[in-house]
């Protein structure tokens, strides 16, 4: 990215208002160094990937924390947690409501 900004020049770099990028630290650092005025917008794919990974971590830790019958609330709920409410079936909505009502930790991380 430094090579790109050098090619672009300082005058044009100062004119950048929005920089869209993935979440690689090198892109962010270079943009902040050469175009600090630019607002940074991370691409949806990488944001959602990080969100999904975090959700899986919380879901797994909750599953390990629970015992016996309570594990049923968490097991097999990944799809319901990641789906939009409108796209869930009636059973999926019921299951998600039950999961979130029984597990406040999952609810607060969302």
C-alpha positions as a Python dict, from the first residue, in 0.01 Angstrom:
ca = {
    (1, 'X'): (0, 0, 0),
    (2, 'X'): (291, 235, 67),
    (3, 'X'): (398, 192, -296),
    (4, 'X'): (45, 277, -411),
    (5, 'X'): (34, 594, -200),
    (6, 'X'): (377, 700, -325),
    (7, 'X'): (257, 649, -683),
    (8, 'X'): (-61, 845, -608),
    (9, 'X'): (130, 1132, -450),
    (10, 'X'): (57, 1337, -139),
    (11, 'X'): (-184, 1579, -307),
    (12, 'X'): (-417, 1305, -435),
    (13, 'X'): (-374, 1103, -113),
    (14, 'X'): (-503, 1400, 87),
    (15, 'X'): (-813, 1403, -135),
    (16, 'X'): (-919, 1051, -37),
    (17, 'X'): (-1234, 1066, 176),
    (18, 'X'): (-1319, 696, 214),
    (19, 'X'): (-1088, 394, 197),
    (20, 'X'): (-1257, 56, 159),
    (21, 'X'): (-1036, -238, 254),
    (22, 'X'): (-1018, -577, 416),
    (23, 'X'): (-904, -597, 776),
    (24, 'X'): (-533, -646, 712),
    (25, 'X'): (-332, -433, 954),
    (26, 'X'): (-87, -330, 682),
    (27, 'X'): (-361, -169, 472),
    (28, 'X'): (-493, 22, 771),
    (29, 'X'): (-150, 140, 886),
    (30, 'X'): (-50, 258, 539),
    (31, 'X'): (-379, 440, 489),
    (32, 'X'): (-355, 610, 829),
    (33, 'X'): (2, 718, 747),
    (34, 'X'): (-66, 851, 395),
    (35, 'X'): (-433, 952, 408),
    (36, 'X'): (-519, 1009, 777),
    (37, 'X'): (-828, 1211, 687),
    (38, 'X'): (-987, 913, 509),
    (39, 'X'): (-1269, 730, 681),
    (40, 'X'): (-1202, 356, 677),
    (41, 'X'): (-1477, 115, 574),
    (42, 'X'): (-1404, -254, 620),
    (43, 'X'): (-1557, -494, 371),
    (44, 'X'): (-1862, -690, 486),
    (45, 'X'): (-1709, -1033, 419),
    (46, 'X'): (-1427, -985, 671),
    (47, 'X'): (-1647, -816, 931),
    (48, 'X'): (-1897, -1103, 914),
    (49, 'X'): (-1616, -1360, 930),
    (50, 'X'): (-1485, -1207, 1252),
    (51, 'X'): (-1836, -1183, 1392),
    (52, 'X'): (-1899, -1550, 1313),
    (53, 'X'): (-1571, -1656, 1475),
    (54, 'X'): (-1651, -1458, 1790),
    (55, 'X'): (-2001, -1599, 1804),
    (56, 'X'): (-1863, -1953, 1772),
    (57, 'X'): (-1618, -1889, 2058),
    (58, 'X'): (-1895, -1766, 2287),
    (59, 'X'): (-2127, -2049, 2183),
    (60, 'X'): (-1857, -2312, 2250),
    (61, 'X'): (-1766, -2165, 2588),
    (62, 'X'): (-2132, -2161, 2688),
    (63, 'X'): (-2173, -2520, 2571),
    (64, 'X'): (-1877, -2628, 2785),
    (65, 'X'): (-2008, -2430, 3083),
    (66, 'X'): (-2350, -2595, 3074),
    (67, 'X'): (-2430, -2949, 3173),
    (68, 'X'): (-2687, -3213, 3091),
    (69, 'X'): (-3023, -3094, 2963),
    (70, 'X'): (-2913, -2729, 2943),
    (71, 'X'): (-2666, -2811, 2663),
    (72, 'X'): (-2964, -2866, 2432),
    (73, 'X'): (-3024, -2490, 2430),
    (74, 'X'): (-2689, -2425, 2262),
    (75, 'X'): (-2629, -2737, 2052),
    (76, 'X'): (-2721, -2691, 1685),
    (77, 'X'): (-2811, -2323, 1719),
    (78, 'X'): (-2539, -2167, 1504),
    (79, 'X'): (-2765, -2123, 1201),
    (80, 'X'): (-3039, -1964, 1409),
    (81, 'X'): (-2794, -1723, 1573),
    (82, 'X'): (-2645, -1613, 1241),
    (83, 'X'): (-2970, -1587, 1045),
    (84, 'X'): (-3189, -1284, 1004),
    (85, 'X'): (-3509, -1309, 1206),
    (86, 'X'): (-3721, -1278, 888),
    (87, 'X'): (-3545, -1575, 728),
    (88, 'X'): (-3602, -1816, 1016),
    (89, 'X'): (-3879, -2071, 1014),
    (90, 'X'): (-4135, -2064, 1293),
    (91, 'X'): (-3945, -2345, 1466),
    (92, 'X'): (-3618, -2156, 1423),
    (93, 'X'): (-3770, -1844, 1579),
    (94, 'X'): (-3907, -2038, 1872),
    (95, 'X'): (-3575, -2212, 1922),
    (96, 'X'): (-3383, -1883, 1910),
    (97, 'X'): (-3620, -1717, 2157),
    (98, 'X'): (-3582, -2012, 2392),
    (99, 'X'): (-3203, -2005, 2356),
    (100, 'X'): (-3171, -1634, 2425),
    (101, 'X'): (-3417, -1641, 2714),
    (102, 'X'): (-3225, -1925, 2880),
    (103, 'X'): (-2878, -1794, 2809),
    (104, 'X'): (-2819, -1427, 2890),
    (105, 'X'): (-2446, -1449, 2816),
    (106, 'X'): (-2509, -1535, 2453),
    (107, 'X'): (-2765, -1258, 2429),
    (108, 'X'): (-2531, -989, 2564),
    (109, 'X'): (-2251, -1085, 2322),
    (110, 'X'): (-2486, -1043, 2028),
}
